[in-house]
Amino acid sequence: MGIGVSIFLLAIGAILTFAVDASVSGLDIDVVGIILMISGAIGLLLTMLVFGRRDNAVVGEERVVTRERDVY
């Protein structure tokens, strides 16, 4: 799950929890919204942990790049 999907789940969950005032028999819309917000938050945290580790994985190695030029 990426950052976009996680933010989308958070937004849909917040809309269902705080903005929708409808009732469906056998289904509590507030609970569905809270579940979506929790899953979006967990997905966002996991995505940030995974991408944060990729950036810091090559710490300590210095990469030297040299380019030789012809001098006239």
C-alpha positions as CSV (number, residue, x, y, z in Angstrom):
1,M,0.0,0.0,0.0
2,G,1.5,3.3,-1.0
3,I,1.2,6.8,0.5
4,G,-1.6,7.8,-1.8
5,V,-3.8,4.8,-1.0
6,S,-3.2,5.3,2.7
7,I,-4.2,9.0,2.5
8,F,-7.2,8.0,0.5
9,L,-8.3,5.5,3.1
10,L,-7.8,8.1,5.8
11,A,-9.9,10.7,3.9
12,I,-12.7,8.2,3.1
13,G,-12.8,7.0,6.7
14,A,-13.0,10.6,8.0
15,I,-15.8,11.4,5.6
16,L,-17.8,8.3,6.7
17,T,-17.2,9.0,10.4
18,F,-17.7,12.7,10.6
19,A,-19.7,13.8,7.6
20,V,-22.2,11.1,6.7
21,D,-25.4,11.1,8.7
22,A,-27.1,8.1,7.1
23,S,-28.2,4.8,8.6
24,V,-27.9,1.4,7.0
25,S,-29.6,-1.6,8.7
26,G,-27.0,-4.1,9.9
27,L,-24.0,-1.8,9.3
28,D,-22.7,1.0,11.4
29,I,-21.1,3.6,9.1
30,D,-19.1,5.2,11.9
31,V,-17.4,1.9,12.7
32,V,-16.6,1.4,9.0
33,G,-15.1,4.9,8.9
34,I,-13.0,4.3,12.0
35,I,-11.7,1.0,10.5
36,L,-10.7,2.7,7.3
37,M,-8.9,5.5,9.2
38,I,-7.0,3.0,11.3
39,S,-6.0,0.9,8.3
40,G,-4.9,4.0,6.4
41,A,-2.8,5.2,9.4
42,I,-1.2,1.8,9.7
43,G,-0.5,1.6,6.0
44,L,1.0,5.1,6.1
45,L,3.3,4.2,9.0
46,L,4.5,1.0,7.3
47,T,5.1,2.8,4.0
48,M,7.1,5.5,5.7
49,L,9.2,2.9,7.6
50,V,9.9,0.9,4.4
51,F,10.9,3.9,2.3
52,G,12.8,5.5,5.2
53,R,14.9,2.4,5.5
54,R,15.8,2.4,1.8
55,D,17.2,5.9,2.0
56,N,19.4,5.1,5.0
57,A,20.5,1.7,3.9
58,V,23.8,2.9,2.3
59,V,25.1,4.9,5.2
60,G,28.8,4.9,5.7
61,E,29.9,4.1,2.2
62,E,31.4,7.0,0.2
63,R,31.2,6.9,-3.5
64,V,33.9,8.7,-5.4
65,V,33.1,9.7,-8.9
66,T,35.9,11.1,-11.0
67,R,35.8,12.2,-14.6
68,E,38.9,12.7,-16.6
69,R,39.0,15.6,-19.0
70,D,41.4,16.3,-21.9
71,V,43.2,19.5,-21.3
72,Y,44.5,21.2,-24.4
